[in-house]
Amino acid sequence: MPKKKTTTLFEDSLAELEQLVSQLEQGDISLEESLKSFERGVFLTRTCQKALQDAEQKVQILIEKNGTQSLEPFTDE
């Protein structure tokens, strides 16, 4: 599948975001560093949201059959 890059980007962004949150929660960095980390976190959040929106759009395209949506209920079995 050629979309490995998107998956890696999402996973890397999420991992970095989790690290930033952990650092901010510890409170051991300066206010200036906290603001930089927060700004980076906002960027990473937007990156992840965009990747998720793209994936959702692809799913919608894949479930469309003959011009009509054929949604089936999700069962966790």
C-alpha positions in Angstrom: 0.0 0.0 0.0 1.5 3.4 -1.0 -0.1 5.3 1.9 2.5 4.1 4.4 3.9 7.6 4.6 0.6 9.0 5.9 0.3 6.3 8.5 3.9 6.9 9.6 3.3 10.7 9.7 0.2 10.2 11.9 1.9 7.7 14.3 5.0 9.9 14.6 3.0 13.0 15.2 0.9 11.3 17.8 3.9 9.9 19.6 5.6 13.3 19.6 2.3 14.9 20.9 2.2 12.3 23.7 5.8 13.2 24.7 5.0 16.9 24.7 1.9 16.4 26.9 4.0 14.3 29.3 6.7 17.1 29.6 4.1 19.7 30.1 2.3 17.7 32.8 5.6 17.3 34.7 6.0 21.1 34.8 9.8 20.9 34.8 10.3 23.3 31.8 10.3 27.1 31.7 7.3 29.1 30.6 9.0 29.9 27.3 9.7 26.2 26.6 6.1 25.4 27.7 4.7 27.9 25.2 6.9 26.5 22.4 5.8 23.0 23.3 2.2 24.0 23.4 2.5 25.6 19.9 4.1 22.5 18.6 1.3 20.4 20.2 -1.3 22.5 18.4 0.5 21.9 15.1 0.7 18.2 15.8 -2.9 18.0 16.8 -4.0 19.6 13.5 -1.7 17.2 11.6 -3.4 14.2 13.3 -6.9 15.6 12.7 -6.1 16.1 9.0 -4.9 12.6 8.7 -8.0 11.2 10.4 -10.3 13.3 8.2 -8.5 12.0 5.1 -8.9 8.4 6.4 -12.6 9.0 7.1 -13.1 10.4 3.6 -11.4 7.3 2.1 -13.6 5.0 4.2 -16.7 6.9 3.0 -15.6 6.4 -0.6 -14.9 2.7 -0.1 -18.3 1.9 1.5 -20.2 3.7 -1.3 -21.8 1.1 -3.6 -23.5 2.0 -6.9 -23.8 5.6 -5.9 -25.5 5.0 -2.6 -24.0 4.4 0.8 -24.3 1.0 2.3 -23.5 1.4 5.9 -23.6 -1.5 8.2 -23.8 -1.4 12.0 -20.5 -1.9 13.8 -20.4 -5.0 16.0 -17.4 -5.5 18.4 -17.3 -9.2 18.1 
